[in-house]
Amino acid sequence: MLLRLLELLALRRRRRGSSGIWTGVAFAAFLVRWYQRRAERDTISLCEELQPGESLVISHTTSPRG
């Protein structure tokens, strides 16, 4: 939410002929928010209760996406 407010403030402050700092701030805030949304989508969570004597093996392999 804070990034969204910063992006809106920067978009209001940038004006034609002024320095590009506010444009850069707005663009950076947009990129950070975009990255956060993408990272949330790529998160995988699994919850499973183990019975006594069972074990859990976690492996991470990369596979090419088609």
PDB file of N, CA, C and O in Angstrom:
ATOM      1  N   MET A   1       0.819  -1.185   0.000  1.00  0.00           N
ATOM      2  CA  MET A   1       0.000   0.000   0.000  1.00  0.00           C
ATOM      3  C   MET A   1       0.869   1.258   0.000  1.00  0.00           C
ATOM      4  O   MET A   1       0.557   2.242  -0.670  1.00  0.00           O
ATOM      5  N   LEU A   2       1.948   1.210   0.750  1.00  0.00           N
ATOM      6  CA  LEU A   2       2.837   2.363   0.811  1.00  0.00           C
ATOM      7  C   LEU A   2       3.478   2.624  -0.561  1.00  0.00           C
ATOM      8  O   LEU A   2       3.639   3.774  -0.970  1.00  0.00           O
ATOM      9  N   LEU A   3       3.836   1.553  -1.256  1.00  0.00           N
ATOM     10  CA  LEU A   3       4.415   1.735  -2.592  1.00  0.00           C
ATOM     11  C   LEU A   3       3.400   2.344  -3.551  1.00  0.00           C
ATOM     12  O   LEU A   3       3.758   3.178  -4.383  1.00  0.00           O
ATOM     13  N   ARG A   4       2.154   1.941  -3.446  1.00  0.00           N
ATOM     14  CA  ARG A   4       1.110   2.496  -4.306  1.00  0.00           C
ATOM     15  C   ARG A   4       0.944   3.991  -4.041  1.00  0.00           C
ATOM     16  O   ARG A   4       0.815   4.780  -4.976  1.00  0.00           O
ATOM     17  N   LEU A   5       0.948   4.379  -2.762  1.00  0.00           N
ATOM     18  CA  LEU A   5       0.838   5.801  -2.430  1.00  0.00           C
ATOM     19  C   LEU A   5       2.028   6.597  -2.957  1.00  0.00           C
ATOM     20  O   LEU A   5       1.868   7.706  -3.465  1.00  0.00           O
ATOM     21  N   LEU A   6       3.217   6.022  -2.832  1.00  0.00           N
ATOM     22  CA  LEU A   6       4.416   6.682  -3.346  1.00  0.00           C
ATOM     23  C   LEU A   6       4.338   6.840  -4.862  1.00  0.00           C
ATOM     24  O   LEU A   6       4.712   7.879  -5.406  1.00  0.00           O
ATOM     25  N   GLU A   7       3.850   5.805  -5.535  1.00  0.00           N
ATOM     26  CA  GLU A   7       3.713   5.876  -6.992  1.00  0.00           C
ATOM     27  C   GLU A   7       2.717   6.958  -7.399  1.00  0.00           C
ATOM     28  O   GLU A   7       2.978   7.718  -8.331  1.00  0.00           O
ATOM     29  N   LEU A   8       1.580   7.036  -6.708  1.00  0.00           N
ATOM     30  CA  LEU A   8       0.586   8.070  -7.024  1.00  0.00           C
ATOM     31  C   LEU A   8       1.123   9.471  -6.761  1.00  0.00           C
ATOM     32  O   LEU A   8       0.900  10.383  -7.557  1.00  0.00           O
ATOM     33  N   LEU A   9       1.832   9.644  -5.643  1.00  0.00           N
ATOM     34  CA  LEU A   9       2.430  10.940  -5.337  1.00  0.00           C
ATOM     35  C   LEU A   9       3.431  11.344  -6.416  1.00  0.00           C
ATOM     36  O   LEU A   9       3.438  12.491  -6.863  1.00  0.00           O
ATOM     37  N   ALA A  10       4.265  10.413  -6.830  1.00  0.00           N
ATOM     38  CA  ALA A  10       5.276  10.714  -7.839  1.00  0.00           C
ATOM     39  C   ALA A  10       4.630  11.045  -9.186  1.00  0.00           C
ATOM     40  O   ALA A  10       5.104  11.922  -9.908  1.00  0.00           O
ATOM     41  N   LEU A  11       3.555  10.344  -9.515  1.00  0.00           N
ATOM     42  CA  LEU A  11       2.882  10.636 -10.787  1.00  0.00           C
ATOM     43  C   LEU A  11       2.249  12.023 -10.768  1.00  0.00           C
ATOM     44  O   LEU A  11       2.208  12.698 -11.796  1.00  0.00           O
ATOM     45  N   ARG A  12       1.757  12.454  -9.610  1.00  0.00           N
ATOM     46  CA  ARG A  12       1.184  13.801  -9.509  1.00  0.00           C
ATOM     47  C   ARG A  12       2.257  14.883  -9.541  1.00  0.00           C
ATOM     48  O   ARG A  12       2.029  15.970 -10.074  1.00  0.00           O
ATOM     49  N   ARG A  13       3.424  14.591  -8.973  1.00  0.00           N
ATOM     50  CA  ARG A  13       4.474  15.610  -8.858  1.00  0.00           C
ATOM     51  C   ARG A  13       5.251  15.819 -10.158  1.00  0.00           C
ATOM     52  O   ARG A  13       5.798  16.898 -10.387  1.00  0.00           O
ATOM     53  N   ARG A  14       5.300  14.801 -11.002  1.00  0.00           N
ATOM     54  CA  ARG A  14       6.091  14.979 -12.228  1.00  0.00           C
ATOM     55  C   ARG A  14       5.358  15.928 -13.170  1.00  0.00           C
ATOM     56  O   ARG A  14       4.147  15.832 -13.369  1.00  0.00           O
ATOM     57  N   ARG A  15       6.106  16.817 -13.720  1.00  0.00           N
ATOM     58  CA  ARG A  15       5.544  17.798 -14.643  1.00  0.00           C
ATOM     59  C   ARG A  15       6.434  17.911 -15.865  1.00  0.00           C
ATOM     60  O   ARG A  15       7.623  17.596 -15.822  1.00  0.00           O
ATOM     61  N   ARG A  16       5.850  18.355 -16.930  1.00  0.00           N
ATOM     62  CA  ARG A  16       6.592  18.526 -18.165  1.00  0.00           C
ATOM     63  C   ARG A  16       7.647  19.615 -17.969  1.00  0.00           C
ATOM     64  O   ARG A  16       7.339  20.715 -17.510  1.00  0.00           O
ATOM     65  N   GLY A  17       8.891  19.298 -18.321  1.00  0.00           N
ATOM     66  CA  GLY A  17       9.968  20.260 -18.202  1.00  0.00           C
ATOM     67  C   GLY A  17      10.691  20.222 -16.874  1.00  0.00           C
ATOM     68  O   GLY A  17      11.731  20.863 -16.725  1.00  0.00           O
ATOM     69  N   SER A  18      10.172  19.493 -15.909  1.00  0.00           N
ATOM     70  CA  SER A  18      10.862  19.402 -14.620  1.00  0.00           C
ATOM     71  C   SER A  18      11.849  18.240 -14.662  1.00  0.00           C
ATOM     72  O   SER A  18      11.939  17.514 -15.652  1.00  0.00           O
ATOM     73  N   SER A  19      12.585  18.083 -13.565  1.00  0.00           N
ATOM     74  CA  SER A  19      13.573  17.013 -13.539  1.00  0.00           C
ATOM     75  C   SER A  19      12.862  15.661 -13.567  1.00  0.00           C
ATOM     76  O   SER A  19      11.687  15.556 -13.217  1.00  0.00           O
ATOM     77  N   GLY A  20      13.580  14.649 -13.982  1.00  0.00           N
ATOM     78  CA  GLY A  20      12.993  13.327 -14.127  1.00  0.00           C
ATOM     79  C   GLY A  20      13.016  12.491 -12.862  1.00  0.00           C
ATOM     80  O   GLY A  20      12.773  11.285 -12.911  1.00  0.00           O
ATOM     81  N   ILE A  21      13.303  13.113 -11.734  1.00  0.00           N
ATOM     82  CA  ILE A  21      13.396  12.355 -10.484  1.00  0.00           C
ATOM     83  C   ILE A  21      12.057  11.721 -10.133  1.00  0.00           C
ATOM     84  O   ILE A  21      12.014  10.540  -9.788  1.00  0.00           O
ATOM     85  N   TRP A  22      10.959  12.476 -10.213  1.00  0.00           N
ATOM     86  CA  TRP A  22       9.652  11.928  -9.837  1.00  0.00           C
ATOM     87  C   TRP A  22       9.204  10.859 -10.822  1.00  0.00           C
ATOM     88  O   TRP A  22       8.533   9.901 -10.438  1.00  0.00           O
ATOM     89  N   THR A  23       9.567  11.016 -12.077  1.00  0.00           N
ATOM     90  CA  THR A  23       9.253   9.966 -13.048  1.00  0.00           C
ATOM     91  C   THR A  23      10.004   8.690 -12.686  1.00  0.00           C
ATOM     92  O   THR A  23       9.445   7.596 -12.765  1.00  0.00           O
ATOM     93  N   GLY A  24      11.257   8.825 -12.292  1.00  0.00           N
ATOM     94  CA  GLY A  24      12.049   7.670 -11.884  1.00  0.00           C
ATOM     95  C   GLY A  24      11.500   7.013 -10.625  1.00  0.00           C
ATOM     96  O   GLY A  24      11.489   5.787 -10.517  1.00  0.00           O
ATOM     97  N   VAL A  25      11.046   7.820  -9.677  1.00  0.00           N
ATOM     98  CA  VAL A  25      10.460   7.283  -8.444  1.00  0.00           C
ATOM     99  C   VAL A  25       9.180   6.517  -8.770  1.00  0.00           C
ATOM    100  O   VAL A  25       8.965   5.423  -8.248  1.00  0.00           O
ATOM    101  N   ALA A  26       8.333   7.078  -9.623  1.00  0.00           N
ATOM    102  CA  ALA A  26       7.090   6.407  -9.998  1.00  0.00           C
ATOM    103  C   ALA A  26       7.385   5.093 -10.715  1.00  0.00           C
ATOM    104  O   ALA A  26       6.727   4.087 -10.449  1.00  0.00           O
ATOM    105  N   PHE A  27       8.347   5.085 -11.607  1.00  0.00           N
ATOM    106  CA  PHE A  27       8.700   3.885 -12.354  1.00  0.00           C
ATOM    107  C   PHE A  27       9.293   2.826 -11.423  1.00  0.00           C
ATOM    108  O   PHE A  27       8.966   1.644 -11.542  1.00  0.00           O
ATOM    109  N   ALA A  28      10.157   3.241 -10.503  1.00  0.00           N
ATOM    110  CA  ALA A  28      10.762   2.296  -9.561  1.00  0.00           C
ATOM    111  C   ALA A  28       9.696   1.681  -8.654  1.00  0.00           C
ATOM    112  O   ALA A  28       9.724   0.477  -8.401  1.00  0.00           O
ATOM    113  N   ALA A  29       8.764   2.489  -8.165  1.00  0.00           N
ATOM    114  CA  ALA A  29       7.686   1.967  -7.315  1.00  0.00           C
ATOM    115  C   ALA A  29       6.823   0.980  -8.085  1.00  0.00           C
ATOM    116  O   ALA A  29       6.416  -0.049  -7.546  1.00  0.00           O
ATOM    117  N   PHE A  30       6.544   1.292  -9.345  1.00  0.00           N
ATOM    118  CA  PHE A  30       5.772   0.380 -10.189  1.00  0.00           C
ATOM    119  C   PHE A  30       6.499  -0.946 -10.359  1.00  0.00           C
ATOM    120  O   PHE A  30       5.882  -2.005 -10.246  1.00  0.00           O
ATOM    121  N   LEU A  31       7.802  -0.907 -10.629  1.00  0.00           N
ATOM    122  CA  LEU A  31       8.561  -2.140 -10.817  1.00  0.00           C
ATOM    123  C   LEU A  31       8.614  -2.989  -9.549  1.00  0.00           C
ATOM    124  O   LEU A  31       8.508  -4.214  -9.618  1.00  0.00           O
ATOM    125  N   VAL A  32       8.775  -2.350  -8.402  1.00  0.00           N
ATOM    126  CA  VAL A  32       8.810  -3.094  -7.136  1.00  0.00           C
ATOM    127  C   VAL A  32       7.465  -3.764  -6.886  1.00  0.00           C
ATOM    128  O   VAL A  32       7.428  -4.929  -6.489  1.00  0.00           O
ATOM    129  N   ARG A  33       6.351  -3.049  -7.111  1.00  0.00           N
ATOM    130  CA  ARG A  33       5.029  -3.641  -6.923  1.00  0.00           C
ATOM    131  C   ARG A  33       4.804  -4.783  -7.899  1.00  0.00           C
ATOM    132  O   ARG A  33       4.243  -5.810  -7.517  1.00  0.00           O
ATOM    133  N   TRP A  34       5.222  -4.635  -9.138  1.00  0.00           N
ATOM    134  CA  TRP A  34       5.086  -5.688 -10.150  1.00  0.00           C
ATOM    135  C   TRP A  34       5.875  -6.930  -9.738  1.00  0.00           C
ATOM    136  O   TRP A  34       5.381  -8.050  -9.862  1.00  0.00           O
ATOM    137  N   TYR A  35       7.096  -6.731  -9.252  1.00  0.00           N
ATOM    138  CA  TYR A  35       7.922  -7.855  -8.819  1.00  0.00           C
ATOM    139  C   TYR A  35       7.287  -8.569  -7.634  1.00  0.00           C
ATOM    140  O   TYR A  35       7.302  -9.799  -7.582  1.00  0.00           O
ATOM    141  N   GLN A  36       6.731  -7.828  -6.683  1.00  0.00           N
ATOM    142  CA  GLN A  36       6.091  -8.441  -5.518  1.00  0.00           C
ATOM    143  C   GLN A  36       4.886  -9.283  -5.920  1.00  0.00           C
ATOM    144  O   GLN A  36       4.689 -10.377  -5.391  1.00  0.00           O
ATOM    145  N   ARG A  37       4.075  -8.779  -6.855  1.00  0.00           N
ATOM    146  CA  ARG A  37       2.925  -9.558  -7.323  1.00  0.00           C
ATOM    147  C   ARG A  37       3.383 -10.828  -8.021  1.00  0.00           C
ATOM    148  O   ARG A  37       2.787 -11.889  -7.831  1.00  0.00           O
ATOM    149  N   ARG A  38       4.423 -10.734  -8.818  1.00  0.00           N
ATOM    150  CA  ARG A  38       4.922 -11.906  -9.536  1.00  0.00           C
ATOM    151  C   ARG A  38       5.510 -12.926  -8.564  1.00  0.00           C
ATOM    152  O   ARG A  38       5.307 -14.127  -8.745  1.00  0.00           O
ATOM    153  N   ALA A  39       6.227 -12.481  -7.546  1.00  0.00           N
ATOM    154  CA  ALA A  39       6.809 -13.381  -6.557  1.00  0.00           C
ATOM    155  C   ALA A  39       5.721 -14.097  -5.764  1.00  0.00           C
ATOM    156  O   ALA A  39       5.878 -15.273  -5.436  1.00  0.00           O
ATOM    157  N   GLU A  40       4.625 -13.416  -5.452  1.00  0.00           N
ATOM    158  CA  GLU A  40       3.513 -14.056  -4.745  1.00  0.00           C
ATOM    159  C   GLU A  40       2.893 -15.157  -5.590  1.00  0.00           C
ATOM    160  O   GLU A  40       2.521 -16.207  -5.066  1.00  0.00           O
ATOM    161  N   ARG A  41       2.781 -14.930  -6.879  1.00  0.00           N
ATOM    162  CA  ARG A  41       2.175 -15.905  -7.780  1.00  0.00           C
ATOM    163  C   ARG A  41       3.044 -17.150  -7.924  1.00  0.00           C
ATOM    164  O   ARG A  41       2.517 -18.244  -8.124  1.00  0.00           O
ATOM    165  N   ASP A  42       4.356 -17.005  -7.826  1.00  0.00           N
ATOM    166  CA  ASP A  42       5.276 -18.120  -7.997  1.00  0.00           C
ATOM    167  C   ASP A  42       5.491 -18.922  -6.717  1.00  0.00           C
ATOM    168  O   ASP A  42       6.187 -19.937  -6.738  1.00  0.00           O
ATOM    169  N   THR A  43       4.908 -18.484  -5.607  1.00  0.00           N
ATOM    170  CA  THR A  43       5.102 -19.166  -4.334  1.00  0.00           C
ATOM    171  C   THR A  43       4.216 -20.408  -4.268  1.00  0.00           C
ATOM    172  O   THR A  43       3.029 -20.359  -4.591  1.00  0.00           O
ATOM    173  N   ILE A  44       4.809 -21.508  -3.850  1.00  0.00           N
ATOM    174  CA  ILE A  44       4.081 -22.758  -3.689  1.00  0.00           C
ATOM    175  C   ILE A  44       4.150 -23.153  -2.224  1.00  0.00           C
ATOM    176  O   ILE A  44       5.230 -23.182  -1.634  1.00  0.00           O
ATOM    177  N   SER A  45       3.017 -23.454  -1.645  1.00  0.00           N
ATOM    178  CA  SER A  45       3.016 -23.890  -0.256  1.00  0.00           C
ATOM    179  C   SER A  45       2.264 -25.208  -0.143  1.00  0.00           C
ATOM    180  O   SER A  45       1.287 -25.444  -0.854  1.00  0.00           O
ATOM    181  N   LEU A  46       2.726 -26.050   0.748  1.00  0.00           N
ATOM    182  CA  LEU A  46       2.123 -27.358   0.956  1.00  0.00           C
ATOM    183  C   LEU A  46       2.087 -27.623   2.449  1.00  0.00           C
ATOM    184  O   LEU A  46       3.085 -27.436   3.144  1.00  0.00           O
ATOM    185  N   CYS A  47       0.961 -28.050   2.931  1.00  0.00           N
ATOM    186  CA  CYS A  47       0.810 -28.361   4.342  1.00  0.00           C
ATOM    187  C   CYS A  47       0.252 -29.779   4.447  1.00  0.00           C
ATOM    188  O   CYS A  47      -0.831 -30.066   3.936  1.00  0.00           O
ATOM    189  N   GLU A  48       0.986 -30.649   5.101  1.00  0.00           N
ATOM    190  CA  GLU A  48       0.544 -32.025   5.250  1.00  0.00           C
ATOM    191  C   GLU A  48       1.001 -32.549   6.604  1.00  0.00           C
ATOM    192  O   GLU A  48       2.147 -32.347   7.007  1.00  0.00           O
ATOM    193  N   GLU A  49       0.111 -33.209   7.285  1.00  0.00           N
ATOM    194  CA  GLU A  49       0.431 -33.746   8.601  1.00  0.00           C
ATOM    195  C   GLU A  49       1.109 -35.107   8.447  1.00  0.00           C
ATOM    196  O   GLU A  49       0.621 -35.989   7.740  1.00  0.00           O
ATOM    197  N   LEU A  50       2.241 -35.251   9.125  1.00  0.00           N
ATOM    198  CA  LEU A  50       2.972 -36.517   9.069  1.00  0.00           C
ATOM    199  C   LEU A  50       2.553 -37.414  10.225  1.00  0.00           C
ATOM    200  O   LEU A  50       2.321 -36.949  11.341  1.00  0.00           O
ATOM    201  N   GLN A  51       2.462 -38.677   9.942  1.00  0.00           N
ATOM    202  CA  GLN A  51       2.156 -39.668  10.959  1.00  0.00           C
ATOM    203  C   GLN A  51       3.457 -40.103  11.628  1.00  0.00           C
ATOM    204  O   GLN A  51       4.527 -39.939  11.041  1.00  0.00           O
ATOM    205  N   PRO A  52       3.393 -40.647  12.829  1.00  0.00           N
ATOM    206  CA  PRO A  52       4.619 -41.116  13.495  1.00  0.00           C
ATOM    207  C   PRO A  52       5.371 -42.123  12.619  1.00  0.00           C
ATOM    208  O   PRO A  52       4.791 -43.066  12.081  1.00  0.00           O
ATOM    209  N   GLY A  53       6.669 -41.890  12.496  1.00  0.00           N
ATOM    210  CA  GLY A  53       7.510 -42.772  11.689  1.00  0.00           C
ATOM    211  C   GLY A  53       7.666 -42.321  10.242  1.00  0.00           C
ATOM    212  O   GLY A  53       8.536 -42.833   9.538  1.00  0.00           O
ATOM    213  N   GLU A  54       6.848 -41.378   9.780  1.00  0.00           N
ATOM    214  CA  GLU A  54       6.969 -40.879   8.409  1.00  0.00           C
ATOM    215  C   GLU A  54       8.021 -39.779   8.351  1.00  0.00           C
ATOM    216  O   GLU A  54       8.290 -39.113   9.350  1.00  0.00           O
ATOM    217  N   SER A  55       8.607 -39.595   7.190  1.00  0.00           N
ATOM    218  CA  SER A  55       9.601 -38.539   7.007  1.00  0.00           C
ATOM    219  C   SER A  55       9.244 -37.738   5.760  1.00  0.00           C
ATOM    220  O   SER A  55       8.416 -38.147   4.946  1.00  0.00           O
ATOM    221  N   LEU A  56       9.878 -36.618   5.642  1.00  0.00           N
ATOM    222  CA  LEU A  56       9.610 -35.716   4.535  1.00  0.00           C
ATOM    223  C   LEU A  56      10.914 -35.400   3.829  1.00  0.00           C
ATOM    224  O   LEU A  56      11.906 -35.047   4.467  1.00  0.00           O
ATOM    225  N   VAL A  57      10.911 -35.528   2.508  1.00  0.00           N
ATOM    226  CA  VAL A  57      12.080 -35.202   1.702  1.00  0.00           C
ATOM    227  C   VAL A  57      11.685 -34.048   0.782  1.00  0.00           C
ATOM    228  O   VAL A  57      10.694 -34.122   0.055  1.00  0.00           O
ATOM    229  N   ILE A  58      12.476 -32.994   0.831  1.00  0.00           N
ATOM    230  CA  ILE A  58      12.221 -31.828  -0.017  1.00  0.00           C
ATOM    231  C   ILE A  58      13.369 -31.706  -1.008  1.00  0.00           C
ATOM    232  O   ILE A  58      14.536 -31.654  -0.621  1.00  0.00           O
ATOM    233  N   SER A  59      13.023 -31.660  -2.283  1.00  0.00           N
ATOM    234  CA  SER A  59      14.055 -31.462  -3.304  1.00  0.00           C
ATOM    235  C   SER A  59      13.610 -30.321  -4.210  1.00  0.00           C
ATOM    236  O   SER A  59      12.420 -30.128  -4.458  1.00  0.00           O
ATOM    237  N   HIS A  60      14.562 -29.597  -4.682  1.00  0.00           N
ATOM    238  CA  HIS A  60      14.287 -28.476  -5.566  1.00  0.00           C
ATOM    239  C   HIS A  60      15.026 -28.722  -6.873  1.00  0.00           C
ATOM    240  O   HIS A  60      16.256 -28.752  -6.917  1.00  0.00           O
ATOM    241  N   THR A  61      14.263 -28.894  -7.913  1.00  0.00           N
ATOM    242  CA  THR A  61      14.861 -29.082  -9.226  1.00  0.00           C
ATOM    243  C   THR A  61      14.256 -28.067 -10.181  1.00  0.00           C
ATOM    244  O   THR A  61      13.097 -27.674 -10.045  1.00  0.00           O
ATOM    245  N   THR A  62      15.033 -27.666 -11.113  1.00  0.00           N
ATOM    246  CA  THR A  62      14.531 -26.727 -12.104  1.00  0.00           C
ATOM    247  C   THR A  62      14.220 -27.501 -13.369  1.00  0.00           C
ATOM    248  O   THR A  62      14.991 -28.363 -13.791  1.00  0.00           O
ATOM    249  N   SER A  63      13.112 -27.192 -13.954  1.00  0.00           N
ATOM    250  CA  SER A  63      12.735 -27.830 -15.210  1.00  0.00           C
ATOM    251  C   SER A  63      12.414 -26.732 -16.209  1.00  0.00           C
ATOM    252  O   SER A  63      11.875 -25.689 -15.839  1.00  0.00           O
ATOM    253  N   PRO A  64      12.735 -26.956 -17.445  1.00  0.00           N
ATOM    254  CA  PRO A  64      12.443 -25.925 -18.454  1.00  0.00           C
ATOM    255  C   PRO A  64      10.945 -25.768 -18.626  1.00  0.00           C
ATOM    256  O   PRO A  64      10.201 -26.745 -18.721  1.00  0.00           O
ATOM    257  N   ARG A  65      10.525 -24.518 -18.664  1.00  0.00           N
ATOM    258  CA  ARG A  65       9.096 -24.245 -18.883  1.00  0.00           C
ATOM    259  C   ARG A  65       8.817 -24.230 -20.379  1.00  0.00           C
ATOM    260  O   ARG A  65       9.550 -23.629 -21.164  1.00  0.00           O
ATOM    261  N   GLY A  66       7.762 -24.890 -20.740  1.00  0.00           N
ATOM    262  CA  GLY A  66       7.413 -25.040 -22.144  1.00  0.00           C
ATOM    263  C   GLY A  66       6.730 -23.876 -22.643  1.00  0.00           C
ATOM    264  O   GLY A  66       6.361 -23.833 -23.817  1.00  0.00           O
TER     265      GLY A  66
END
